[in-house]
């Protein structure tokens, strides 16, 4: 049996607003990510995807729960020494290629900053590896002396990818790395990440809101809604046979025929707006927008349960499957 590289158990991140209000950004999320696996994490804006990723990697302190990486528990709150210790094991590619690069640093300084801070390589070696990584992500090695404002959005995201991967990490969180890019550039960046993942043996948590794109790159898909994980399974199964009502309408809101499966989706729309994450009450968090809501949904919070009949893991948090 494969031992997961990342184990997440009951991970919770709350933010306090004043004396009484609490933002339930992430609540009791449990998830295993296996070596060399790509897990896609999807949901609407405000569902807690980015907060989950940042809490896993230590950019947010954990409120409760634990994360184990390569068999070792990660601290609840990262210090500067923790970031240095895990920098060459875990990295993050950020959503906005415009704000995530320091405009006062050259591209060479940005990409080589990590190895320089770790102090494990000499100056000339870092320079050469920086040039090598620029070429590896599809840019020119001579761009080392240029500044971020001289590049397009897609090129800046390639620089961000090089900055993260030059440290040769095992686990990378991709926080909506294509959402700020033009459609014509998104596929190029996705293909680049796929090539690098395969050649380097990376393990990825790929955060996005475009389910069709996530299905294309992922082995499994996890669906979040209002801070909770509500569905998890193999990518094609979740996309073509969604179980949770939220996943069904999320996929149906962006129908896409797929020749491979000879299917097309019926167009649907999610009714209403995602509720506020402040002081969430008991019950299913999707109840106020769910087309299949029942009385129990408004009173008790459903737990993730395995509904697979073939021995595989297929998790869904919904009372519609309590008797299956």
C-alpha positions as CSV (number, residue, x, y, z in Angstrom):
1,X,0.0,0.0,0.0
2,X,1.3,3.4,-1.0
3,X,2.0,5.7,2.0
4,X,0.6,9.2,1.3
5,X,3.2,12.0,1.0
6,X,0.7,14.5,2.6
7,X,-1.8,13.6,5.2
8,X,-4.4,16.2,6.2
9,X,-6.6,15.5,9.2
10,X,-9.4,17.7,10.4
11,X,-7.6,20.8,9.3
12,X,-9.4,23.9,10.4
13,X,-8.6,27.6,9.8
14,X,-10.8,30.3,11.4
15,X,-10.3,34.0,11.4
16,X,-11.6,36.2,14.3
17,X,-13.6,39.3,13.5
18,X,-13.8,41.4,16.7
19,X,-15.0,39.7,19.9
20,X,-17.8,37.5,18.7
21,X,-17.6,36.9,14.9
22,X,-15.6,34.0,13.4
23,X,-14.9,33.4,9.7
24,X,-15.0,29.6,9.1
25,X,-12.6,29.7,6.1
26,X,-11.7,26.0,6.4
27,X,-13.5,23.4,8.6
28,X,-12.4,19.9,9.5
29,X,-10.9,19.0,6.1
30,X,-9.2,15.6,5.8
31,X,-7.4,14.5,2.7
32,X,-4.5,12.2,1.6
33,X,-2.3,13.1,-1.3
34,X,-0.1,10.2,-2.7
35,X,3.4,10.6,-4.2
36,X,3.4,11.7,-7.8
37,X,-0.3,12.3,-7.7
38,X,-2.2,15.4,-8.9
39,X,-5.2,16.2,-6.8
40,X,-7.5,19.0,-8.2
41,X,-9.3,21.2,-5.7
42,X,-12.3,23.0,-7.0
43,X,-15.1,25.2,-5.9
44,X,-16.5,28.7,-6.2
45,X,-14.7,31.8,-5.2
46,X,-15.0,32.0,-1.4
47,X,-15.1,28.3,-0.8
48,X,-11.8,28.2,1.1
49,X,-9.6,26.6,-1.5
50,X,-6.7,29.1,-1.4
51,X,-6.9,29.3,2.4
52,X,-6.7,25.5,2.6
53,X,-3.6,25.5,0.4
54,X,-1.9,28.2,2.4
55,X,-2.7,26.5,5.7
56,X,-1.3,23.2,4.5
57,X,2.0,24.8,3.5
58,X,2.3,27.0,6.6
59,X,1.5,30.5,5.3
60,X,-1.5,30.5,7.7
61,X,-1.3,29.1,11.2
62,X,-3.6,26.2,11.8
63,X,-6.6,26.7,14.1
64,X,-7.0,22.9,14.7
65,X,-6.1,19.7,13.0
66,X,-2.8,18.4,11.7
67,X,-0.8,18.0,8.5
68,X,1.8,15.2,8.1
69,X,4.4,15.5,5.4
70,X,6.6,12.5,4.4
71,X,5.7,10.9,7.7
72,X,6.6,13.9,9.9
73,X,4.0,16.2,11.5
74,X,4.2,19.9,10.4
75,X,4.1,22.6,13.1
76,X,0.8,24.4,13.8
77,X,2.6,27.7,13.3
78,X,5.6,28.0,11.0
79,X,8.6,30.1,12.1
80,X,11.4,31.4,9.7
81,X,13.4,28.3,10.5
82,X,10.5,26.0,9.6
83,X,10.2,27.7,6.2
84,X,13.9,27.2,5.5
85,X,13.7,23.6,6.6
86,X,10.9,22.7,4.3
87,X,11.6,25.1,1.4
88,X,13.3,22.4,-0.7
89,X,10.4,19.9,0.0
90,X,7.3,22.1,-0.4
91,X,6.6,25.1,-2.6
92,X,3.7,27.2,-3.9
93,X,2.9,28.7,-7.3
94,X,0.7,31.7,-6.7
95,X,-2.4,32.9,-8.5
96,X,-1.4,36.4,-9.6
97,X,1.9,36.5,-11.6
98,X,1.8,40.3,-11.5
99,X,1.8,40.8,-7.7
100,X,3.8,37.6,-6.7
101,X,7.1,38.8,-8.3
102,X,9.1,41.6,-6.8
103,X,9.3,44.4,-9.4
104,X,12.6,45.7,-8.0
105,X,14.4,42.4,-8.6
106,X,15.7,41.0,-11.8
107,X,14.4,37.7,-13.1
108,X,17.7,36.1,-12.2
109,X,17.5,37.4,-8.6
110,X,13.9,36.2,-8.3
111,X,14.5,32.7,-9.4
112,X,17.8,32.3,-7.6
113,X,16.6,33.8,-4.3
114,X,15.6,30.5,-2.8
115,X,18.9,28.6,-3.3
116,X,20.7,31.8,-2.2
117,X,18.7,32.0,1.1
118,X,19.2,28.3,1.8
119,X,23.0,28.7,1.3
120,X,23.4,25.2,-0.1
121,X,24.9,26.2,-3.5
122,X,27.6,28.5,-4.7
123,X,27.0,31.7,-6.5
124,X,28.1,30.5,-9.9
125,X,26.1,27.3,-9.6
126,X,22.9,29.3,-8.7
127,X,23.5,31.5,-11.8
128,X,23.8,28.6,-14.1
129,X,20.8,26.8,-12.6
130,X,18.8,30.0,-13.0
131,X,19.6,30.2,-16.7
132,X,18.8,26.5,-17.1
133,X,15.4,26.9,-15.4
134,X,14.5,29.8,-17.6
135,X,15.0,27.7,-20.7
136,X,13.2,24.8,-19.0
137,X,10.1,26.8,-18.6
138,X,10.3,28.1,-22.2
139,X,12.0,31.4,-21.8
140,X,15.4,32.7,-22.9
141,X,18.4,32.3,-20.6
142,X,19.5,35.8,-21.4
143,X,16.3,37.1,-19.6
144,X,18.1,36.9,-16.3
145,X,18.9,40.6,-16.2
146,X,15.4,41.7,-17.2
147,X,12.6,42.9,-14.8
148,X,9.1,41.4,-14.3
149,X,7.3,44.4,-16.0
150,X,9.1,43.5,-19.3
151,X,7.1,40.2,-19.5
152,X,3.6,39.2,-20.3
153,X,1.3,37.5,-17.8
154,X,2.0,34.0,-19.1
155,X,5.8,34.6,-19.1
156,X,5.6,35.9,-15.5
157,X,3.8,32.8,-14.5
158,X,6.6,30.7,-16.1
159,X,9.0,32.7,-14.0
160,X,7.0,31.9,-10.9
161,X,7.1,28.2,-11.8
162,X,10.8,28.3,-12.2
163,X,11.2,30.1,-8.9
164,X,9.3,27.3,-7.1
165,X,10.8,24.4,-8.9
166,X,14.5,25.4,-8.9
167,X,14.5,24.1,-5.3
168,X,13.4,20.7,-6.5
169,X,10.5,20.2,-4.1
170,X,8.5,17.0,-3.7
171,X,5.2,18.8,-3.2
172,X,3.8,21.9,-4.9
173,X,0.6,23.7,-4.3
174,X,-0.6,25.5,-7.5
175,X,-3.0,28.2,-6.3
176,X,-5.2,28.9,-9.4
177,X,-2.0,29.4,-11.5
178,X,-4.0,30.1,-14.7
179,X,-7.0,32.1,-13.6
180,X,-5.3,35.5,-14.3
181,X,-4.1,34.4,-17.8
182,X,-5.7,34.7,-21.2
183,X,-7.4,31.5,-22.4
184,X,-4.9,31.1,-25.2
185,X,-2.1,31.1,-22.6
186,X,-3.8,28.8,-20.0
187,X,-3.3,25.6,-22.0
188,X,0.4,26.4,-22.5
189,X,1.0,26.8,-18.8
190,X,-1.1,23.7,-18.0
191,X,1.0,21.6,-20.5
192,X,4.2,23.0,-19.0
193,X,3.2,22.0,-15.5
194,X,2.2,18.5,-16.7
195,X,5.5,18.0,-18.4
196,X,7.5,19.2,-15.3
197,X,5.3,17.1,-13.0
198,X,6.1,13.9,-15.0
199,X,9.8,14.6,-15.5
200,X,10.4,15.6,-11.9
201,X,8.0,13.2,-10.2
202,X,6.2,16.0,-8.5
203,X,3.1,15.7,-6.2
204,X,0.7,18.5,-6.9
205,X,-2.4,20.1,-5.3
206,X,-3.9,22.0,-8.2
207,X,-6.4,24.6,-7.1
208,X,-8.8,26.0,-9.6
209,X,-12.5,26.8,-10.3
210,X,-12.6,25.5,-13.9
211,X,-13.7,21.8,-13.5
212,X,-13.0,20.9,-17.1
213,X,-9.4,22.1,-16.8
214,X,-9.0,20.4,-13.5
215,X,-10.2,17.1,-14.9
216,X,-7.7,17.4,-17.7
217,X,-4.7,17.5,-15.3
218,X,-5.8,15.7,-12.2
219,X,-5.9,12.1,-11.0
220,X,-8.5,12.9,-8.4
221,X,-10.8,15.8,-7.8
222,X,-11.8,17.2,-4.4
223,X,-14.7,19.6,-4.2
224,X,-15.0,22.3,-1.5
225,X,-17.9,24.4,-0.6
226,X,-17.9,27.1,2.1
227,X,-14.9,25.7,3.9
228,X,-15.9,22.0,3.8
229,X,-14.8,19.1,1.6
230,X,-18.0,17.7,0.1
231,X,-16.9,15.3,-2.6
232,X,-13.8,13.3,-3.5
233,X,-13.0,10.7,-6.2
234,X,-11.3,9.9,-9.4
235,X,-11.3,12.8,-11.8
236,X,-13.4,11.3,-14.6
237,X,-15.9,9.8,-12.1
238,X,-16.4,13.1,-10.3
239,X,-16.7,15.0,-13.6
240,X,-19.0,12.6,-15.5
241,X,-20.9,11.1,-12.5
242,X,-21.0,13.8,-9.8
243,X,-22.8,12.7,-6.7
244,X,-23.2,15.9,-4.5
245,X,-25.9,18.3,-5.7
246,X,-23.4,21.1,-5.6
247,X,-20.9,19.3,-7.8
248,X,-23.7,18.5,-10.2
249,X,-24.7,22.2,-10.6
250,X,-21.1,23.3,-10.6
251,X,-20.3,21.1,-13.6
252,X,-23.6,21.8,-15.3
253,X,-23.0,25.5,-15.1
254,X,-20.2,25.1,-17.7
255,X,-21.3,22.3,-20.0
256,X,-18.6,20.8,-22.3
257,X,-19.1,17.9,-24.7
258,X,-16.3,15.3,-24.5
259,X,-15.8,13.1,-27.6
260,X,-13.9,10.5,-25.6
261,X,-17.0,9.7,-23.5
262,X,-19.6,10.8,-26.1
263,X,-21.5,12.8,-23.6
264,X,-22.6,16.3,-23.1
265,X,-23.8,18.2,-20.0
266,X,-27.2,19.7,-19.4
267,X,-26.8,23.4,-18.7
268,X,-27.7,24.4,-15.1
269,X,-27.1,27.4,-12.9
270,X,-26.3,27.6,-9.3
271,X,-29.1,29.5,-7.6
272,X,-28.2,32.4,-5.2
273,X,-24.9,33.5,-3.8
274,X,-22.5,31.6,-1.7
275,X,-23.5,32.4,2.0
276,X,-21.2,34.2,4.4
277,X,-18.6,32.1,6.2
278,X,-19.1,34.1,9.4
279,X,-20.6,32.2,12.3
280,X,-21.8,29.3,10.3
281,X,-24.7,27.4,11.8
282,X,-25.2,23.5,11.9
283,X,-26.6,21.8,8.9
284,X,-25.5,21.2,5.3
285,X,-23.8,24.4,4.1
286,X,-25.3,24.0,0.6
287,X,-28.8,23.6,2.0
288,X,-29.9,27.2,1.2
289,X,-29.1,26.7,-2.5
290,X,-29.7,22.9,-3.0
291,X,-32.4,21.7,-5.3
292,X,-32.7,18.4,-3.3
293,X,-32.7,19.9,0.2
294,X,-34.5,17.9,3.0
295,X,-35.4,18.8,6.5
296,X,-32.4,17.0,8.0
297,X,-30.1,19.0,5.8
298,X,-31.0,22.2,7.7
299,X,-30.4,20.7,11.1
300,X,-27.4,18.4,10.9
301,X,-24.1,18.6,9.1
302,X,-23.5,15.5,6.8
303,X,-20.2,13.8,7.1
304,X,-18.0,12.4,4.2
305,X,-18.9,8.8,3.6
306,X,-17.6,6.3,1.1
307,X,-20.3,5.3,-1.3
308,X,-18.1,3.3,-3.7
309,X,-19.2,-0.3,-4.5
310,X,-16.0,-1.4,-6.2
311,X,-13.6,-1.1,-3.3
312,X,-12.3,2.3,-4.4
313,X,-12.7,5.5,-2.5
314,X,-15.6,7.7,-3.6
315,X,-16.5,10.1,-0.8
316,X,-19.6,12.4,-0.6
317,X,-21.1,14.4,2.2
318,X,-24.8,14.3,1.5
319,X,-27.9,12.8,3.2
320,X,-29.2,11.6,-0.2
321,X,-26.8,8.6,0.1
322,X,-27.4,7.6,3.7
323,X,-29.3,4.5,2.7
324,X,-27.0,3.3,0.0
